[in-house]
Amino acid sequence: MLRKTTTLVLPALALAILVPPAASTAQAKPDFSGTWTFAPQRSDDLPRKIAEAVGPDFTLSNKKSEQARVWIRRWLEGFAEDPEKRILTIEQTAKEFKSGTGDEVNIYYFGREATSEGPAGGNLKVSVAWQGDQIVTDEKQAKGKGRIRAAYTLLPGGKSLQVDWHLEHDSMKEPLDVRLAFDRVGK
């Protein structure tokens, strides 16, 4: 009797060693939670990119779109100039992703689209999804062509974060694409 048990147990142990359970073969998703500080030396040149995509910091006519464009420019420049906006805070759970600088925090829910108010008014359709090891947020105007898309990538070692940010709006000369680098505070 002992011999039969040993004969069955040894192949089962060998199989368990060679073929790990499915749960251990799936890699855990990165955790972006934490406080991050802006690293301008590893980021794109924001003033230059903003000027190219958005245009001058004054209105060229009385059109409402010109007012929106200037407002967008000032909002973007605030990130580069305001020390409070250089700190990015992220909270991530299995159900939601919260990300923001200063007192502007956006909340996204995995698996469902939500509606929020845009920075200049109007409704936005917002979503968040995993794309490989990246978290991608997407905010689209319900009416119009405005869009903000951000792809968050945790770099090897977990001490640096890259955010590839895309902004488009009817009032802009061209879409704005920037790479923003952040370093983890603490941990």
VEXDREN-2710 file (C-alpha; in Angstrom, 1 decimal):
% VEXDREN-2710
k/r/px/py/pz
1/MET/0.0/0.0/0.0
2/LEU/2.8/2.4/0.8
3/ARG/4.4/1.8/-2.5
4/LYS/1.2/2.8/-4.5
5/THR/0.9/6.1/-2.5
6/THR/4.6/6.9/-3.2
7/THR/4.2/6.1/-6.8
8/LEU/1.3/8.6/-7.2
9/VAL/2.7/11.3/-4.9
10/LEU/6.1/11.7/-6.6
11/PRO/4.7/12.4/-10.1
12/ALA/2.1/14.8/-8.6
13/LEU/4.9/16.7/-6.8
14/ALA/7.0/16.8/-9.9
15/LEU/4.1/18.2/-11.9
16/ALA/3.3/20.8/-9.3
17/ILE/6.9/22.0/-9.4
18/LEU/7.1/22.1/-13.2
19/VAL/3.6/23.6/-13.8
20/PRO/2.8/26.3/-11.2
21/PRO/-0.9/27.1/-10.4
22/ALA/-2.6/29.5/-12.8
23/ALA/-2.8/32.2/-10.1
24/SER/1.0/32.4/-9.7
25/THR/1.6/32.6/-13.5
26/ALA/-0.5/35.7/-13.9
27/GLN/1.6/38.8/-13.1
28/ALA/0.2/41.3/-10.6
29/LYS/-0.7/44.7/-12.0
30/PRO/1.6/47.6/-10.9
31/ASP/0.3/49.8/-8.0
32/PHE/0.6/53.5/-8.9
33/SER/-0.6/54.7/-5.5
34/GLY/1.5/57.3/-3.9
35/THR/2.7/60.9/-4.0
36/TRP/4.9/61.8/-7.0
37/THR/6.8/65.0/-7.7
38/PHE/7.3/66.5/-11.2
39/ALA/10.7/65.9/-12.7
40/PRO/11.0/68.7/-15.4
41/GLN/14.5/67.6/-16.4
42/ARG/13.1/64.3/-17.8
43/SER/9.9/65.8/-19.1
44/ASP/9.1/67.5/-22.4
45/ASP/9.6/71.2/-22.6
46/LEU/6.1/72.3/-21.5
47/PRO/6.2/76.0/-22.4
48/ARG/7.4/75.2/-26.0
49/LYS/4.9/72.4/-26.5
50/ILE/2.0/74.5/-25.1
51/ALA/2.9/77.5/-27.3
52/GLU/3.1/75.3/-30.4
53/ALA/-0.2/73.5/-29.8
54/VAL/-2.3/76.1/-28.2
55/GLY/-1.1/79.4/-29.6
56/PRO/-0.5/82.8/-28.0
57/ASP/-1.6/83.7/-24.5
58/PHE/-4.1/86.4/-25.7
59/THR/-7.3/86.3/-27.8
60/LEU/-7.1/86.9/-31.5
61/SER/-10.8/87.7/-31.9
62/ASN/-14.0/87.9/-29.9
63/LYS/-15.0/84.3/-30.7
64/LYS/-15.9/82.1/-27.8
65/SER/-13.4/79.5/-29.0
66/GLU/-10.6/82.0/-28.6
67/GLN/-11.6/82.5/-24.9
68/ALA/-11.6/78.8/-24.4
69/ARG/-8.2/78.5/-26.1
70/VAL/-6.6/81.2/-23.9
71/TRP/-8.2/79.6/-20.8
72/ILE/-6.7/76.2/-21.8
73/ARG/-3.3/77.7/-22.2
74/ARG/-3.4/79.4/-18.8
75/TRP/-4.6/76.1/-17.2
76/LEU/-1.7/74.2/-18.8
77/GLU/0.8/76.8/-17.8
78/GLY/-0.4/76.6/-14.3
79/PHE/1.0/73.1/-14.1
80/ALA/4.4/74.2/-15.1
81/GLU/4.4/77.3/-12.8
82/ASP/2.4/76.4/-9.7
83/PRO/4.4/74.4/-7.1
84/GLU/1.2/72.7/-5.8
85/LYS/0.5/71.4/-9.3
86/ARG/3.9/69.8/-9.4
87/ILE/2.8/67.1/-6.9
88/LEU/0.8/64.3/-8.3
89/THR/-1.3/62.1/-5.9
90/ILE/-2.6/58.7/-7.0
91/GLU/-4.9/56.4/-5.1
92/GLN/-5.6/53.1/-6.9
93/THR/-7.9/50.2/-5.9
94/ALA/-9.4/47.3/-7.9
95/LYS/-12.5/49.5/-8.5
96/GLU/-11.2/53.0/-8.9
97/PHE/-8.3/55.2/-9.9
98/LYS/-7.9/58.7/-8.4
99/SER/-5.3/61.0/-9.9
100/GLY/-4.7/64.7/-9.5
101/THR/-2.4/67.7/-8.8
102/GLY/-3.1/70.4/-6.3
103/ASP/-6.8/70.4/-5.5
104/GLU/-7.9/68.9/-8.9
105/VAL/-8.5/65.2/-8.3
106/ASN/-10.2/63.1/-11.0
107/ILE/-11.9/59.8/-10.0
108/TYR/-12.3/57.1/-12.6
109/TYR/-14.1/53.8/-12.2
110/PHE/-12.7/50.6/-13.7
111/GLY/-15.3/48.8/-15.9
112/ARG/-17.7/51.7/-16.3
113/GLU/-17.9/55.0/-18.1
114/ALA/-19.0/58.0/-16.0
115/THR/-19.9/61.6/-16.6
116/SER/-18.2/64.6/-15.1
117/GLU/-18.0/68.3/-15.7
118/GLY/-15.1/69.5/-17.7
119/PRO/-12.6/72.2/-16.5
120/ALA/-14.2/74.8/-18.7
121/GLY/-17.8/73.5/-18.3
122/GLY/-19.6/71.0/-20.4
123/ASN/-20.1/67.3/-19.8
124/LEU/-17.3/64.7/-20.2
125/LYS/-17.5/61.0/-20.7
126/VAL/-14.7/59.5/-18.5
127/SER/-13.2/56.1/-18.3
128/VAL/-10.2/54.2/-17.1
129/ALA/-8.8/50.8/-18.3
130/TRP/-5.7/48.7/-18.1
131/GLN/-3.6/48.4/-21.3
132/GLY/-1.0/45.9/-20.4
133/ASP/0.9/47.3/-17.4
134/GLN/-0.4/50.9/-18.1
135/ILE/-3.4/52.6/-16.7
136/VAL/-5.1/54.8/-19.4
137/THR/-7.6/57.4/-18.5
138/ASP/-9.8/59.0/-21.2
139/GLU/-12.0/62.1/-20.9
140/LYS/-14.1/63.0/-24.0
141/GLN/-16.5/65.9/-24.5
142/ALA/-20.0/64.6/-24.8
143/LYS/-20.6/67.3/-27.4
144/GLY/-17.5/68.4/-29.4
145/LYS/-14.1/67.0/-30.1
146/GLY/-12.3/67.8/-26.9
147/ARG/-10.4/65.0/-25.3
148/ILE/-7.8/64.4/-22.6
149/ARG/-6.0/61.0/-22.5
150/ALA/-3.3/60.0/-20.1
151/ALA/-1.3/56.8/-20.1
152/TYR/0.4/56.1/-16.8
153/THR/3.5/53.9/-16.9
154/LEU/5.4/52.8/-13.8
155/LEU/9.1/52.5/-14.7
156/PRO/11.3/49.7/-13.6
157/GLY/12.1/49.9/-9.9
158/GLY/8.9/51.6/-9.1
159/LYS/10.6/54.9/-8.2
160/SER/9.7/56.8/-11.4
161/LEU/6.4/57.3/-13.3
162/GLN/5.9/58.5/-16.8
163/VAL/2.6/60.0/-17.9
164/ASP/2.0/60.4/-21.7
165/TRP/-0.6/63.1/-21.9
166/HIS/-2.7/64.0/-24.9
167/LEU/-5.1/67.0/-25.1
168/GLU/-7.2/68.0/-28.1
169/HIS/-9.8/70.8/-28.4
170/ASP/-11.5/72.5/-31.4
171/SER/-9.9/75.9/-30.4
172/MET/-6.3/74.6/-30.5
173/LYS/-4.0/74.8/-33.5
174/GLU/-3.0/71.1/-33.0
175/PRO/-3.3/68.4/-30.4
176/LEU/-0.9/68.6/-27.5
177/ASP/1.2/65.6/-26.7
178/VAL/3.6/65.7/-23.8
179/ARG/5.6/63.2/-21.7
180/LEU/5.7/64.1/-18.0
181/ALA/8.1/62.4/-15.6
182/PHE/7.5/62.1/-11.9
183/ASP/9.6/60.7/-9.0
184/ARG/8.0/58.8/-6.1
185/VAL/8.1/60.8/-2.8
186/GLY/9.2/58.5/0.1
187/LYS/8.8/54.7/0.0
END
